[in-house]
Amino acid sequence: MVKKLQKEIIKFVNERNWKQFHTHKNLAIGISVESNELLENFMWDHENYDDLSEERKENVKEELADIMIYLLEFYHSIDLDLEKAVKEKLKNNEEKYPVEKAKGSSLKYNEL
């Protein structure tokens, strides 16, 4: 699924000749900006997605898609395998946060 989405994103970008603007710095900034736009939906009085109005839920969906688009394009541009990276990170996190120590806790691994 990831590879197929990446191909669609790259095709979209290439058809518009936008690659020239999608530097690694700009893609990283895009991920951050879109992440902050996602956060706006929860600012002040909304803790959970279920607390949001339908309009805000739609905006959450769009912001998450924007983040994913930039993320997939970034991974493609540096020729890294996102699925492999996620699996490796999960394995590292399993070692840092063993179930018997981390279950039900929000402490950082070095505080467990």
N, CA, C and O atoms as CSV, one atom per row, in Angstrom:
chain,resi,resn,atom,element,x,y,z
A,1,MET,N,N,0.813,-1.190,0.000
A,1,MET,CA,C,0.000,0.000,0.000
A,1,MET,C,C,0.863,1.263,0.000
A,1,MET,O,O,0.564,2.210,-0.726
A,2,VAL,N,N,1.918,1.287,0.797
A,2,VAL,CA,C,2.771,2.460,0.897
A,2,VAL,C,C,3.415,2.773,-0.446
A,2,VAL,O,O,3.410,3.924,-0.881
A,3,LYS,N,N,3.963,1.772,-1.098
A,3,LYS,CA,C,4.631,1.989,-2.391
A,3,LYS,C,C,3.652,2.530,-3.434
A,3,LYS,O,O,3.998,3.412,-4.220
A,4,LYS,N,N,2.434,1.997,-3.435
A,4,LYS,CA,C,1.426,2.464,-4.390
A,4,LYS,C,C,1.076,3.930,-4.140
A,4,LYS,O,O,0.980,4.718,-5.082
A,5,LEU,N,N,0.885,4.293,-2.876
A,5,LEU,CA,C,0.600,5.690,-2.536
A,5,LEU,C,C,1.758,6.599,-2.928
A,5,LEU,O,O,1.549,7.688,-3.462
A,6,GLN,N,N,2.986,6.145,-2.657
A,6,GLN,CA,C,4.152,6.948,-3.024
A,6,GLN,C,C,4.172,7.201,-4.532
A,6,GLN,O,O,4.454,8.317,-4.968
A,7,LYS,N,N,3.878,6.187,-5.318
A,7,LYS,CA,C,3.864,6.355,-6.778
A,7,LYS,C,C,2.819,7.378,-7.204
A,7,LYS,O,O,3.077,8.203,-8.080
A,8,GLU,N,N,1.645,7.327,-6.591
A,8,GLU,CA,C,0.594,8.289,-6.922
A,8,GLU,C,C,1.009,9.710,-6.544
A,8,GLU,O,O,0.757,10.656,-7.290
A,9,ILE,N,N,1.641,9.852,-5.391
A,9,ILE,CA,C,2.090,11.166,-4.934
A,9,ILE,C,C,3.165,11.710,-5.867
A,9,ILE,O,O,3.103,12.872,-6.268
A,10,ILE,N,N,4.148,10.887,-6.215
A,10,ILE,CA,C,5.237,11.315,-7.092
A,10,ILE,C,C,4.693,11.691,-8.463
A,10,ILE,O,O,5.134,12.675,-9.057
A,11,LYS,N,N,3.751,10.927,-8.961
A,11,LYS,CA,C,3.123,11.248,-10.253
A,11,LYS,C,C,2.437,12.619,-10.173
A,11,LYS,O,O,2.598,13.450,-11.067
A,12,PHE,N,N,1.686,12.845,-9.119
A,12,PHE,CA,C,0.989,14.115,-8.916
A,12,PHE,C,C,1.989,15.277,-8.889
A,12,PHE,O,O,1.793,16.289,-9.561
A,13,VAL,N,N,3.060,15.119,-8.106
A,13,VAL,CA,C,4.078,16.171,-7.985
A,13,VAL,C,C,4.771,16.407,-9.322
A,13,VAL,O,O,4.948,17.552,-9.737
A,14,ASN,N,N,5.162,15.334,-9.994
A,14,ASN,CA,C,5.868,15.460,-11.270
A,14,ASN,C,C,5.011,16.101,-12.354
A,14,ASN,O,O,5.516,16.895,-13.147
A,15,GLU,N,N,3.734,15.772,-12.401
A,15,GLU,CA,C,2.846,16.367,-13.406
A,15,GLU,C,C,2.759,17.881,-13.253
A,15,GLU,O,O,2.497,18.587,-14.227
A,16,ARG,N,N,2.973,18.376,-12.064
A,16,ARG,CA,C,2.879,19.811,-11.795
A,16,ARG,C,C,4.246,20.485,-11.728
A,16,ARG,O,O,4.340,21.687,-11.479
A,17,ASN,N,N,5.308,19.703,-11.952
A,17,ASN,CA,C,6.675,20.214,-11.894
A,17,ASN,C,C,6.967,20.871,-10.546
A,17,ASN,O,O,7.569,21.943,-10.483
A,18,TRP,N,N,6.535,20.216,-9.477
A,18,TRP,CA,C,6.716,20.751,-8.125
A,18,TRP,C,C,7.949,20.193,-7.424
A,18,TRP,O,O,8.329,20.680,-6.359
A,19,LYS,N,N,8.573,19.182,-8.009
A,19,LYS,CA,C,9.722,18.563,-7.333
A,19,LYS,C,C,10.787,19.601,-7.001
A,19,LYS,O,O,11.476,19.487,-5.987
A,20,GLN,N,N,10.921,20.609,-7.854
A,20,GLN,CA,C,11.924,21.658,-7.633
A,20,GLN,C,C,11.699,22.397,-6.305
A,20,GLN,O,O,12.639,22.951,-5.735
A,21,PHE,N,N,10.467,22.402,-5.823
A,21,PHE,CA,C,10.142,23.084,-4.572
A,21,PHE,C,C,10.164,22.138,-3.372
A,21,PHE,O,O,10.198,22.586,-2.227
A,22,HIS,N,N,10.145,20.846,-3.631
A,22,HIS,CA,C,10.019,19.850,-2.570
A,22,HIS,C,C,11.392,19.355,-2.126
A,22,HIS,O,O,11.718,18.174,-2.246
A,23,THR,N,N,12.182,20.287,-1.612
A,23,THR,CA,C,13.480,19.931,-1.047
A,23,THR,C,C,13.244,19.182,0.262
A,23,THR,O,O,12.134,19.177,0.795
A,24,HIS,N,N,14.283,18.562,0.763
A,24,HIS,CA,C,14.146,17.848,2.034
A,24,HIS,C,C,13.731,18.810,3.145
A,24,HIS,O,O,12.891,18.477,3.980
A,25,LYS,N,N,14.319,19.992,3.149
A,25,LYS,CA,C,13.954,20.998,4.156
A,25,LYS,C,C,12.482,21.363,4.030
A,25,LYS,O,O,11.766,21.408,5.031
A,26,ASN,N,N,12.026,21.622,2.816
A,26,ASN,CA,C,10.630,22.027,2.632
A,26,ASN,C,C,9.658,20.906,2.956
A,26,ASN,O,O,8.578,21.165,3.486
A,27,LEU,N,N,10.014,19.674,2.650
A,27,LEU,CA,C,9.158,18.544,3.010
A,27,LEU,C,C,9.080,18.394,4.527
A,27,LEU,O,O,8.006,18.141,5.073
A,28,ALA,N,N,10.219,18.550,5.209
A,28,ALA,CA,C,10.230,18.465,6.676
A,28,ALA,C,C,9.393,19.594,7.279
A,28,ALA,O,O,8.641,19.378,8.230
A,29,ILE,N,N,9.528,20.778,6.728
A,29,ILE,CA,C,8.717,21.908,7.201
A,29,ILE,C,C,7.240,21.616,6.956
A,29,ILE,O,O,6.401,21.886,7.816
A,30,GLY,N,N,6.923,21.070,5.793
A,30,GLY,CA,C,5.535,20.736,5.472
A,30,GLY,C,C,4.939,19.761,6.472
A,30,GLY,O,O,3.791,19.919,6.886
A,31,ILE,N,N,5.712,18.752,6.863
A,31,ILE,CA,C,5.240,17.787,7.863
A,31,ILE,C,C,4.940,18.508,9.169
A,31,ILE,O,O,3.912,18.257,9.798
A,32,SER,N,N,5.822,19.390,9.572
A,32,SER,CA,C,5.642,20.126,10.827
A,32,SER,C,C,4.443,21.063,10.756
A,32,SER,O,O,3.631,21.104,11.680
A,33,VAL,N,N,4.330,21.806,9.680
A,33,VAL,CA,C,3.218,22.756,9.524
A,33,VAL,C,C,1.881,22.021,9.545
A,33,VAL,O,O,0.955,22.428,10.246
A,34,GLU,N,N,1.783,20.954,8.787
A,34,GLU,CA,C,0.526,20.205,8.734
A,34,GLU,C,C,0.219,19.556,10.084
A,34,GLU,O,O,-0.945,19.446,10.469
A,35,SER,N,N,1.255,19.130,10.800
A,35,SER,CA,C,1.051,18.570,12.139
A,35,SER,C,C,0.489,19.617,13.085
A,35,SER,O,O,-0.377,19.322,13.908
A,36,ASN,N,N,0.984,20.840,12.963
A,36,ASN,CA,C,0.459,21.920,13.792
A,36,ASN,C,C,-0.968,22.289,13.405
A,36,ASN,O,O,-1.775,22.639,14.265
A,37,GLU,N,N,-1.277,22.212,12.124
A,37,GLU,CA,C,-2.657,22.455,11.701
A,37,GLU,C,C,-3.587,21.376,12.257
A,37,GLU,O,O,-4.738,21.661,12.589
A,38,LEU,N,N,-3.099,20.148,12.359
A,38,LEU,CA,C,-3.863,19.074,12.995
A,38,LEU,C,C,-4.126,19.418,14.461
A,38,LEU,O,O,-5.240,19.241,14.955
A,39,LEU,N,N,-3.105,19.904,15.148
A,39,LEU,CA,C,-3.238,20.257,16.560
A,39,LEU,C,C,-4.266,21.353,16.804
A,39,LEU,O,O,-4.916,21.372,17.850
A,40,GLU,N,N,-4.418,22.261,15.851
A,40,GLU,CA,C,-5.390,23.345,16.014
A,40,GLU,C,C,-6.796,22.825,16.289
A,40,GLU,O,O,-7.578,23.469,16.988
A,41,ASN,N,N,-7.111,21.668,15.741
A,41,ASN,CA,C,-8.448,21.096,15.925
A,41,ASN,C,C,-8.729,20.712,17.368
A,41,ASN,O,O,-9.889,20.599,17.764
A,42,PHE,N,N,-7.687,20.511,18.151
A,42,PHE,CA,C,-7.847,20.062,19.528
A,42,PHE,C,C,-7.556,21.164,20.551
A,42,PHE,O,O,-7.688,20.956,21.757
A,43,MET,N,N,-7.164,22.321,20.059
A,43,MET,CA,C,-6.761,23.405,20.953
A,43,MET,C,C,-7.922,23.870,21.817
A,43,MET,O,O,-9.048,24.029,21.344
A,44,TRP,N,N,-7.629,24.082,23.073
A,44,TRP,CA,C,-8.493,24.653,24.097
A,44,TRP,C,C,-9.475,23.670,24.711
A,44,TRP,O,O,-9.387,23.403,25.909
A,45,ASP,N,N,-10.396,23.128,23.951
A,45,ASP,CA,C,-11.474,22.409,24.625
A,45,ASP,C,C,-11.776,21.013,24.083
A,45,ASP,O,O,-12.806,20.434,24.426
A,46,HIS,N,N,-10.916,20.476,23.264
A,46,HIS,CA,C,-11.188,19.166,22.675
A,46,HIS,C,C,-10.017,18.225,22.952
A,46,HIS,O,O,-8.899,18.455,22.491
A,47,GLU,N,N,-10.286,17.181,23.697
A,47,GLU,CA,C,-9.238,16.221,24.035
A,47,GLU,C,C,-9.175,15.060,23.057
A,47,GLU,O,O,-8.094,14.545,22.770
A,48,ASN,N,N,-10.319,14.647,22.546
A,48,ASN,CA,C,-10.402,13.451,21.719
A,48,ASN,C,C,-11.149,13.729,20.421
A,48,ASN,O,O,-11.956,14.654,20.326
A,49,TYR,N,N,-10.856,12.908,19.436
A,49,TYR,CA,C,-11.498,13.021,18.129
A,49,TYR,C,C,-13.025,12.990,18.255
A,49,TYR,O,O,-13.720,13.738,17.567
A,50,ASP,N,N,-13.540,12.135,19.122
A,50,ASP,CA,C,-14.992,12.008,19.282
A,50,ASP,C,C,-15.643,13.280,19.820
A,50,ASP,O,O,-16.853,13.458,19.679
A,51,ASP,N,N,-14.856,14.169,20.437
A,51,ASP,CA,C,-15.373,15.424,20.978
A,51,ASP,C,C,-15.542,16.490,19.896
A,51,ASP,O,O,-16.155,17.528,20.146
A,52,LEU,N,N,-15.013,16.250,18.710
A,52,LEU,CA,C,-14.986,17.267,17.664
A,52,LEU,C,C,-16.298,17.346,16.882
A,52,LEU,O,O,-17.047,16.374,16.788
A,53,SER,N,N,-16.550,18.527,16.329
A,53,SER,CA,C,-17.688,18.701,15.418
A,53,SER,C,C,-17.379,17.956,14.117
A,53,SER,O,O,-16.233,17.589,13.861
A,54,GLU,N,N,-18.384,17.743,13.322
A,54,GLU,CA,C,-18.183,17.058,12.037
A,54,GLU,C,C,-17.230,17.843,11.146
A,54,GLU,O,O,-16.427,17.260,10.417
A,55,GLU,N,N,-17.321,19.158,11.208
A,55,GLU,CA,C,-16.429,20.003,10.405
A,55,GLU,C,C,-14.979,19.808,10.829
A,55,GLU,O,O,-14.090,19.694,9.986
A,56,ARG,N,N,-14.746,19.772,12.127
A,56,ARG,CA,C,-13.375,19.563,12.617
A,56,ARG,C,C,-12.891,18.147,12.311
A,56,ARG,O,O,-11.716,17.948,12.001
A,57,LYS,N,N,-13.778,17.173,12.397
A,57,LYS,CA,C,-13.383,15.797,12.055
A,57,LYS,C,C,-12.937,15.725,10.601
A,57,LYS,O,O,-11.965,15.041,10.279
A,58,GLU,N,N,-13.641,16.423,9.730
A,58,GLU,CA,C,-13.261,16.466,8.313
A,58,GLU,C,C,-11.885,17.114,8.174
A,58,GLU,O,O,-11.052,16.651,7.395
A,59,ASN,N,N,-11.649,18.185,8.932
A,59,ASN,CA,C,-10.354,18.858,8.878
A,59,ASN,C,C,-9.246,17.954,9.395
A,59,ASN,O,O,-8.149,17.948,8.837
A,60,VAL,N,N,-9.509,17.191,10.451
A,60,VAL,CA,C,-8.524,16.232,10.966
A,60,VAL,C,C,-8.147,15.250,9.866
A,60,VAL,O,O,-6.967,14.961,9.666
A,61,LYS,N,N,-9.132,14.744,9.164
A,61,LYS,CA,C,-8.882,13.794,8.074
A,61,LYS,C,C,-7.973,14.415,7.012
A,61,LYS,O,O,-7.033,13.777,6.538
A,62,GLU,N,N,-8.263,15.659,6.648
A,62,GLU,CA,C,-7.466,16.335,5.625
A,62,GLU,C,C,-6.044,16.610,6.098
A,62,GLU,O,O,-5.095,16.435,5.333
A,63,GLU,N,N,-5.887,17.034,7.339
A,63,GLU,CA,C,-4.549,17.322,7.859
A,63,GLU,C,C,-3.722,16.043,7.971
A,63,GLU,O,O,-2.532,16.046,7.653
A,64,LEU,N,N,-4.339,14.954,8.418
A,64,LEU,CA,C,-3.626,13.682,8.482
A,64,LEU,C,C,-3.179,13.235,7.089
A,64,LEU,O,O,-2.075,12.717,6.922
A,65,ALA,N,N,-4.039,13.438,6.099
A,65,ALA,CA,C,-3.675,13.088,4.719
A,65,ALA,C,C,-2.503,13.947,4.244
A,65,ALA,O,O,-1.579,13.441,3.607
A,66,ASP,N,N,-2.540,15.242,4.552
A,66,ASP,CA,C,-1.430,16.125,4.173
A,66,ASP,C,C,-0.119,15.656,4.793
A,66,ASP,O,O,0.913,15.616,4.124
A,67,ILE,N,N,-0.167,15.300,6.078
A,67,ILE,CA,C,1.028,14.822,6.772
A,67,ILE,C,C,1.553,13.561,6.086
A,67,ILE,O,O,2.753,13.430,5.841
A,68,MET,N,N,0.651,12.646,5.782
A,68,MET,CA,C,1.044,11.385,5.158
A,68,MET,C,C,1.639,11.619,3.767
A,68,MET,O,O,2.615,10.972,3.388
A,69,ILE,N,N,1.055,12.529,3.026
A,69,ILE,CA,C,1.577,12.825,1.686
A,69,ILE,C,C,3.008,13.332,1.773
A,69,ILE,O,O,3.893,12.833,1.077
A,70,TYR,N,N,3.236,14.328,2.633
A,70,TYR,CA,C,4.602,14.851,2.782
A,70,TYR,C,C,5.551,13.782,3.296
A,70,TYR,O,O,6.689,13.687,2.837
A,71,LEU,N,N,5.092,12.978,4.243
A,71,LEU,CA,C,5.924,11.931,4.813
A,71,LEU,C,C,6.324,10.898,3.755
A,71,LEU,O,O,7.493,10.527,3.651
A,72,LEU,N,N,5.357,10.446,2.984
A,72,LEU,CA,C,5.660,9.449,1.953
A,72,LEU,C,C,6.568,10.020,0.874
A,72,LEU,O,O,7.465,9.336,0.382
A,73,GLU,N,N,6.333,11.274,0.508
A,73,GLU,CA,C,7.208,11.889,-0.487
A,73,GLU,C,C,8.629,12.044,0.058
A,73,GLU,O,O,9.601,11.816,-0.664
A,74,PHE,N,N,8.749,12.430,1.330
A,74,PHE,CA,C,10.073,12.584,1.941
A,74,PHE,C,C,10.816,11.244,1.939
A,74,PHE,O,O,11.971,11.171,1.520
A,75,TYR,N,N,10.153,10.197,2.406
A,75,TYR,CA,C,10.795,8.876,2.427
A,75,TYR,C,C,11.225,8.457,1.028
A,75,TYR,O,O,12.312,7.906,0.849
A,76,HIS,N,N,10.383,8.714,0.043
A,76,HIS,CA,C,10.724,8.379,-1.337
A,76,HIS,C,C,11.945,9.173,-1.800
A,76,HIS,O,O,12.833,8.628,-2.455
A,77,SER,N,N,11.984,10.454,-1.459
A,77,SER,CA,C,13.063,11.326,-1.940
A,77,SER,C,C,14.426,10.955,-1.361
A,77,SER,O,O,15.456,11.244,-1.970
A,78,ILE,N,N,14.439,10.318,-0.193
A,78,ILE,CA,C,15.721,9.899,0.388
A,78,ILE,C,C,15.939,8.390,0.238
A,78,ILE,O,O,16.871,7.819,0.805
A,79,ASP,N,N,15.063,7.770,-0.530
A,79,ASP,CA,C,15.186,6.360,-0.888
A,79,ASP,C,C,15.257,5.448,0.339
A,79,ASP,O,O,16.091,4.547,0.419
A,80,LEU,N,N,14.365,5.707,1.285
A,80,LEU,CA,C,14.246,4.840,2.448
A,80,LEU,C,C,12.922,4.091,2.389
A,80,LEU,O,O,11.935,4.587,1.845
A,81,ASP,N,N,12.919,2.918,2.944
A,81,ASP,CA,C,11.735,2.078,2.987
A,81,ASP,C,C,10.971,2.378,4.281
A,81,ASP,O,O,11.406,1.993,5.367
A,82,LEU,N,N,9.843,3.060,4.161
A,82,LEU,CA,C,9.068,3.471,5.331
A,82,LEU,C,C,8.588,2.267,6.133
A,82,LEU,O,O,8.684,2.269,7.360
A,83,GLU,N,N,8.080,1.250,5.468
A,83,GLU,CA,C,7.592,0.074,6.186
A,83,GLU,C,C,8.702,-0.578,7.006
A,83,GLU,O,O,8.487,-0.962,8.156
A,84,LYS,N,N,9.876,-0.699,6.418
A,84,LYS,CA,C,11.020,-1.288,7.116
A,84,LYS,C,C,11.420,-0.411,8.306
A,84,LYS,O,O,11.706,-0.921,9.390
A,85,ALA,N,N,11.439,0.905,8.101
A,85,ALA,CA,C,11.818,1.825,9.178
A,85,ALA,C,C,10.845,1.742,10.344
A,85,ALA,O,O,11.256,1.775,11.504
A,86,VAL,N,N,9.552,1.633,10.039
A,86,VAL,CA,C,8.544,1.536,11.102
A,86,VAL,C,C,8.717,0.233,11.872
A,86,VAL,O,O,8.643,0.227,13.101
A,87,LYS,N,N,8.943,-0.859,11.170
A,87,LYS,CA,C,9.137,-2.146,11.846
A,87,LYS,C,C,10.375,-2.119,12.742
A,87,LYS,O,O,10.352,-2.644,13.855
A,88,GLU,N,N,11.458,-1.505,12.252
A,88,GLU,CA,C,12.674,-1.396,13.059
A,88,GLU,C,C,12.422,-0.538,14.300
A,88,GLU,O,O,12.885,-0.865,15.393
A,89,LYS,N,N,11.691,0.552,14.126
A,89,LYS,CA,C,11.402,1.442,15.251
A,89,LYS,C,C,10.524,0.735,16.283
A,89,LYS,O,O,10.744,0.877,17.486
A,90,LEU,N,N,9.538,-0.019,15.820
A,90,LEU,CA,C,8.690,-0.779,16.741
A,90,LEU,C,C,9.518,-1.789,17.536
A,90,LEU,O,O,9.304,-1.971,18.735
A,91,LYS,N,N,10.458,-2.439,16.865
A,91,LYS,CA,C,11.323,-3.407,17.553
A,91,LYS,C,C,12.157,-2.705,18.613
A,91,LYS,O,O,12.293,-3.203,19.731
A,92,ASN,N,N,12.718,-1.545,18.267
A,92,ASN,CA,C,13.502,-0.777,19.249
A,92,ASN,C,C,12.627,-0.355,20.425
A,92,ASN,O,O,13.060,-0.412,21.576
A,93,ASN,N,N,11.408,0.063,20.139
A,93,ASN,CA,C,10.497,0.489,21.202
A,93,ASN,C,C,10.087,-0.675,22.096
A,93,ASN,O,O,9.887,-0.497,23.298
A,94,GLU,N,N,9.963,-1.861,21.516
A,94,GLU,CA,C,9.644,-3.041,22.322
A,94,GLU,C,C,10.744,-3.291,23.353
A,94,GLU,O,O,10.462,-3.695,24.481
A,95,GLU,N,N,11.996,-3.051,22.961
A,95,GLU,CA,C,13.117,-3.232,23.884
A,95,GLU,C,C,13.143,-2.138,24.949
A,95,GLU,O,O,13.441,-2.406,26.113
A,96,LYS,N,N,12.832,-0.914,24.551
A,96,LYS,CA,C,12.831,0.209,25.493
A,96,LYS,C,C,11.649,0.149,26.442
A,96,LYS,O,O,11.750,0.548,27.602
A,97,TYR,N,N,10.539,-0.346,25.944
A,97,TYR,CA,C,9.289,-0.344,26.716
A,97,TYR,C,C,8.723,-1.753,26.838
A,97,TYR,O,O,7.691,-2.052,26.237
A,98,PRO,N,N,9.374,-2.622,27.600
A,98,PRO,CA,C,8.839,-3.976,27.762
A,98,PRO,C,C,7.470,-3.911,28.441
A,98,PRO,O,O,7.244,-3.087,29.327
A,99,VAL,N,N,6.584,-4.771,28.023
A,99,VAL,CA,C,5.210,-4.768,28.525
A,99,VAL,C,C,5.171,-4.801,30.041
A,99,VAL,O,O,4.403,-4.064,30.660
A,100,GLU,N,N,5.985,-5.642,30.637
A,100,GLU,CA,C,5.927,-5.794,32.096
A,100,GLU,C,C,6.297,-4.513,32.849
A,100,GLU,O,O,5.915,-4.352,34.008
A,101,LYS,N,N,7.029,-3.606,32.211
A,101,LYS,CA,C,7.379,-2.338,32.858
A,101,LYS,C,C,6.521,-1.173,32.377
A,101,LYS,O,O,6.206,-0.268,33.151
A,102,ALA,N,N,6.150,-1.194,31.124
A,102,ALA,CA,C,5.523,-0.019,30.511
A,102,ALA,C,C,3.995,-0.051,30.484
A,102,ALA,O,O,3.358,0.982,30.279
A,103,LYS,N,N,3.416,-1.205,30.685
A,103,LYS,CA,C,1.961,-1.320,30.563
A,103,LYS,C,C,1.252,-0.358,31.519
A,103,LYS,O,O,1.468,-0.389,32.730
A,104,GLY,N,N,0.405,0.492,30.947
A,104,GLY,CA,C,-0.372,1.434,31.737
A,104,GLY,C,C,0.409,2.636,32.241
A,104,GLY,O,O,-0.117,3.429,33.022
A,105,SER,N,N,1.653,2.783,31.810
A,105,SER,CA,C,2.498,3.875,32.291
A,105,SER,C,C,2.828,4.832,31.154
A,105,SER,O,O,3.018,4.413,30.012
A,106,SER,N,N,2.894,6.114,31.473
A,106,SER,CA,C,3.294,7.105,30.477
A,106,SER,C,C,4.729,7.569,30.684
A,106,SER,O,O,5.171,8.534,30.061
A,107,LEU,N,N,5.457,6.881,31.562
A,107,LEU,CA,C,6.847,7.246,31.825
A,107,LEU,C,C,7.734,6.967,30.625
A,107,LEU,O,O,7.482,6.039,29.856
A,108,LYS,N,N,8.767,7.771,30.472
A,108,LYS,CA,C,9.745,7.551,29.436
A,108,LYS,C,C,10.579,6.328,29.806
A,108,LYS,O,O,10.707,5.983,30.981
A,109,TYR,N,N,11.149,5.673,28.780
A,109,TYR,CA,C,11.856,4.409,28.989
A,109,TYR,C,C,12.934,4.490,30.063
A,109,TYR,O,O,13.141,3.522,30.794
A,110,ASN,N,N,13.632,5.631,30.173
A,110,ASN,CA,C,14.709,5.729,31.164
A,110,ASN,C,C,14.177,6.012,32.578
A,110,ASN,O,O,14.956,6.121,33.525
A,111,GLU,N,N,12.863,6.129,32.713
A,111,GLU,CA,C,12.257,6.333,34.026
A,111,GLU,C,C,11.500,5.111,34.513
A,111,GLU,O,O,11.018,5.093,35.645
A,112,LEU,N,N,11.388,4.094,33.676
A,112,LEU,CA,C,10.637,2.888,34.047
A,112,LEU,C,C,11.368,2.076,35.102
A,112,LEU,O,O,10.876,1.031,35.527
